[in-house]
Every structure is written in structure tokens, then in C-alpha cells.
Amino acid sequence: MNGYKYKSEYPIQIMATYAQPADLAALSPQALAADLRAHLSRAERQLSAISPETAAQPLEPGKWSIQQTVGHLIDSCNNNLQRLVRLQIDPQLTFPGYQQDDWVRLQRYDLLPWPQVLALFLTLNRHFAHTIQHANARCFPHTWLFEGQPLTLGFILADYIAHLDHHLRQLPGYIAA
């Protein structure tokens, strides 16, 4: 599976992770980008079929809607794009995490038209895949220090794809493969 494995359950330590650590030498920017693009192709077909009314309904009382979940994936992509670019410039950085509920709440994805949220999600992730494809694999050992926990760039990229997959699989009727 492109040198990394997905997990169905993830440890809650300092930060939730979705991928198993992998041999960084086995990670390929091209394979990671292709994997992300494959996820986006499936997501586009399935999410495009969802009506604005369905996308706006909370999945459960007090939970995000499909639209807000996709908004969260936009936020995650934005954060990881920053990490990808900056960790190719500097070998070690300290970034803050992000408060996902606050980001979704403050950006008000629920007030935007569903087609606009979906288009932003797809466009931003396609750009992320492009940037991953052209990333320097020699930078994959570079680390983000999050509350003292080192996370390599290679792990961050594999984990983002597993994170995306995790959230898409939670959506009603989503078929992963």
C-alpha cells in the first residue's frame, strides 16, 4: 500500500494519528500523490451526488454535517500543505496544532453553498497532490515538533491521506473502494 498502512483504530496520545509509521525510504512522493488523487476521484463521484439538503444535515445530534466534515478536511489540507512546504525549507519546525471544532465553527462552512464547499475541497486537495508529487523525498525525515512529539514529513503526508480516508468512510453511504 505505497509503503504505509492504514489503521482502523488509532491511538489517542498527544495527537490522533491515522497511519502507521513507515520506512521513510519506501515512501514515494509520486505514489503518495497518486493515492491522494485516487481518494479524490472516488470522493468527487460520491460527494457530487449528495444534495445540498442532505449535505447540510448533522450526521447525528451535536455532530457535524457532511458539509462541515468536508470543511474540516479543507482545514486539515490547508494545515498539512503548510507543513509540507515549510518542512522542505527547514529540517525541524514547531507548529501549533489546530482546534478543529473552532476552525469549522469560525469558517461557517454550514453557511456556504454545498457545491462551493465541495469545489474548494477538491481543488485544494488536487493542489496538495500536485505539491506532494513534486516534493523532495530527501525532506521526508524532516520533523514537525508538536508538543514535544516529533512527526516526520513523510509520516504527516501518509497520515493525511489516512485521515481523509477515515472521515470519508464515516459519511453515510460512502464506498471506499
Secondary structure as UniProt FT lines:
FT   TURN            2..3
FT   HELIX           24..26
FT   HELIX           29..47
FT   TURN            48..49
FT   HELIX           52..56
FT   TURN            61..62
FT   HELIX           66..89
FT   STRAND          92..94
FT   HELIX           100..107
FT   HELIX           109..111
FT   HELIX           114..133
FT   HELIX           137..139
FT   TURN            140..141
FT   STRAND          143..146
FT   TURN            147..148
FT   STRAND          149..152
FT   HELIX           153..170
FT   TURN            172..173
//
